[in-house]
Amino acid sequence: FVEKQVITKIVIEGNKKIKEAPLREAITIPLYQPLHEVKVAESVEAMRKLYIDKKYYLVEISHRLRVSEKGDYEFVFSIREHSPALIRQVQFIGNTVFDDEALRKVVRTRRKSAFGWLTGAGKFDEEYLKEDALRLTFHYLKSGYLKVQVERPRVTLTKDKKYFFGVINIIILFKDS
C-alpha cells in the first residue's frame, strides 16, 4: 500500500512571459488532497496552451514534488521559456504556374527578416498557416485553375530548437490543372 502525498502548496518557477495569475488559474491540482497524475497532466497541458496562445511553442514545463522545511509536500512547476519560433524559409513545391515571389505576396506567413521585430514578420503562427492554404487556393481558383489542391502546410522544426529560435521550413504542395 502506497500512500499518496497531500499537496499543501503549488509553486511556479521560471515564468517570465506569462504572469503567475493566469498560470495558477490553469492548474487543476487541488490543495490538501492526494496528488492525482491526471490533474498534473491537465495542468501542464493547460499551461502549455497559454504559452502557445502567445506564440511560445517551445516552452518546456516540468514538475516535481518537494518537501518543505515543515515536512509538507509542495508541488513545483518549473517552466523553461524559449523565444518565439521564427520562420527561416517558406518553400512552395509543385507550383509550375506562378513563381515563388508571386506566391509569397499572397501568403501572410513571412520568413524572418532584419526588420521582423518591427513588422512581426518571421514569427511562426499556426493560424496564419491555415489561412495561407486558403489564400493560395483562392489565388489559383481566381486565376482559372479550378482543379487546384493546396495541401495542408507541413512544418518542421530544426534540432537546434534549444537556441532561442527554431528554423521552420514550410512546404506547400500544389496540383496545377
C-alpha positions as CSV (number, residue, x, y, z in Angstrom):
1,F,0.0,0.0,0.0
2,V,1.5,3.3,-1.1
3,E,0.1,6.5,0.4
4,K,-0.3,9.4,-1.9
5,Q,1.2,12.7,-0.8
6,V,-1.1,15.6,0.2
7,I,-0.1,18.8,-1.6
8,T,-0.1,21.9,0.7
9,K,1.4,24.4,-1.8
10,I,1.9,24.8,-5.5
11,V,5.0,26.7,-6.7
12,I,5.6,28.1,-10.2
13,E,9.2,28.8,-11.2
14,G,10.8,30.3,-14.3
15,N,7.8,32.0,-15.9
16,K,8.5,35.5,-17.3
17,K,6.4,35.7,-20.5
18,I,3.1,34.9,-18.7
19,K,2.3,36.2,-15.3
20,E,1.6,33.8,-12.4
21,A,-2.1,34.5,-12.0
22,P,-3.2,33.0,-15.4
23,L,-0.9,30.1,-14.9
24,R,-2.4,29.4,-11.4
25,E,-5.9,29.5,-13.0
26,A,-4.8,26.8,-15.4
27,I,-3.7,24.5,-12.6
28,T,-6.4,21.9,-11.7
29,I,-4.5,20.3,-8.8
30,P,-6.4,20.7,-5.6
31,L,-4.6,21.6,-2.4
32,Y,-4.9,19.5,0.7
33,Q,-5.8,16.4,-1.3
34,P,-3.8,13.4,-2.5
35,L,-1.9,14.1,-5.8
36,H,-3.5,12.7,-8.9
37,E,-1.5,12.2,-12.1
38,V,-4.5,13.1,-14.3
39,K,-4.7,16.6,-12.7
40,V,-1.0,17.1,-13.2
41,A,-1.3,16.2,-16.9
42,E,-4.3,18.5,-17.3
43,S,-2.5,21.4,-15.6
44,V,0.7,21.0,-17.7
45,E,-1.4,20.9,-20.9
46,A,-3.5,24.0,-19.9
47,M,-0.3,26.0,-19.0
48,R,1.3,24.9,-22.3
49,K,-1.9,26.2,-24.2
50,L,-1.4,29.6,-22.5
51,Y,2.1,29.7,-24.0
52,I,1.0,28.5,-27.4
53,D,-1.7,31.2,-27.5
54,K,1.1,33.8,-27.0
55,K,3.2,32.1,-29.8
56,Y,5.7,30.4,-27.5
57,Y,5.5,26.9,-29.0
58,L,8.8,25.7,-27.5
59,V,8.0,26.1,-23.8
60,E,9.2,23.2,-21.5
61,I,7.2,22.5,-18.4
62,S,8.5,20.0,-15.9
63,H,7.3,19.2,-12.3
64,R,8.5,17.7,-9.2
65,L,7.5,17.1,-5.6
66,R,9.4,19.0,-2.9
67,V,9.3,18.6,0.9
68,S,9.3,21.9,2.7
69,E,11.2,22.6,5.9
70,K,8.0,21.8,7.8
71,G,7.7,18.4,6.1
72,D,4.8,19.5,3.9
73,Y,4.6,18.5,0.2
74,E,4.9,21.3,-2.3
75,F,4.3,20.7,-6.0
76,V,6.7,22.7,-8.1
77,F,6.2,23.5,-11.8
78,S,9.4,24.5,-13.5
79,I,9.0,26.5,-16.7
80,R,11.7,26.9,-19.3
81,E,10.7,29.5,-21.8
82,H,12.3,29.9,-25.2
83,S,11.9,32.8,-27.6
84,P,9.1,32.5,-30.1
85,A,9.7,30.2,-33.0
86,L,10.8,32.0,-36.1
87,I,10.5,31.1,-39.8
88,R,13.6,30.9,-41.8
89,Q,12.2,29.7,-45.1
90,V,8.9,29.5,-46.9
91,Q,9.1,26.9,-49.7
92,F,6.5,26.1,-52.4
93,I,6.6,22.7,-54.1
94,G,4.8,21.9,-57.3
95,N,3.8,25.3,-58.4
96,T,4.5,25.5,-62.1
97,V,2.2,28.4,-62.9
98,F,3.4,31.2,-60.6
99,D,6.9,31.9,-59.4
100,D,7.7,31.7,-55.7
101,E,7.8,35.5,-55.4
102,A,4.3,35.9,-56.6
103,L,3.0,33.3,-54.2
104,R,4.9,35.0,-51.3
105,K,2.8,38.1,-51.9
106,V,-0.3,36.0,-51.5
107,V,0.5,34.4,-48.1
108,R,0.6,36.1,-44.8
109,T,3.4,33.9,-43.4
110,R,6.8,35.6,-43.9
111,R,10.3,34.5,-43.2
112,K,12.4,36.2,-40.6
113,S,13.9,39.5,-41.7
114,A,16.1,42.3,-40.4
115,F,13.1,44.4,-39.6
116,G,10.9,41.5,-38.4
117,W,11.0,42.8,-34.8
118,L,9.1,45.9,-36.2
119,T,6.7,44.2,-38.6
120,G,6.2,40.9,-36.8
121,A,7.5,39.1,-39.9
122,G,9.0,35.8,-39.3
123,K,7.1,34.7,-36.2
124,F,5.6,31.3,-36.5
125,D,1.8,31.4,-36.3
126,E,-0.3,28.2,-36.8
127,E,-3.4,30.2,-37.7
128,Y,-1.5,32.1,-40.4
129,L,-0.5,28.8,-42.0
130,K,-4.1,27.6,-42.1
131,E,-5.2,30.9,-43.6
132,D,-2.3,30.8,-46.2
133,A,-3.5,27.5,-47.6
134,L,-6.9,29.1,-48.2
135,R,-5.4,32.2,-49.7
136,L,-3.3,30.2,-52.1
137,T,-6.3,28.0,-53.1
138,F,-8.3,31.2,-53.8
139,H,-5.4,32.7,-55.7
140,Y,-5.3,29.7,-58.1
141,L,-9.0,29.5,-58.4
142,K,-9.3,33.2,-59.2
143,S,-6.6,32.7,-61.9
144,G,-8.7,30.0,-63.6
145,Y,-7.2,26.8,-62.1
146,L,-10.3,25.1,-60.9
147,K,-8.7,21.7,-60.0
148,V,-6.0,23.1,-57.8
149,Q,-5.5,21.5,-54.4
150,V,-3.4,23.1,-51.8
151,E,-2.4,20.6,-49.2
152,R,-2.1,21.3,-45.5
153,P,1.3,23.0,-44.9
154,R,3.9,20.8,-43.3
155,V,6.1,22.4,-40.6
156,T,9.4,21.0,-39.4
157,L,11.5,22.4,-36.6
158,T,15.3,22.1,-36.6
159,K,17.1,20.1,-34.0
160,D,18.6,23.3,-32.5
161,K,15.3,24.5,-31.1
162,K,17.1,24.9,-27.8
163,Y,18.8,28.0,-29.2
164,F,16.1,30.6,-28.8
165,F,14.6,30.2,-32.3
166,G,13.8,27.3,-34.4
167,V,14.2,27.2,-38.2
168,I,10.8,26.3,-39.6
169,N,10.5,25.1,-43.2
170,I,7.0,25.5,-44.6
171,I,6.3,23.3,-47.7
172,I,3.0,23.9,-49.5
173,L,2.2,21.4,-52.3
174,F,0.1,22.3,-55.3
175,K,-1.5,20.3,-58.1
176,D,-1.9,22.6,-61.1
177,S,-4.6,21.8,-63.6
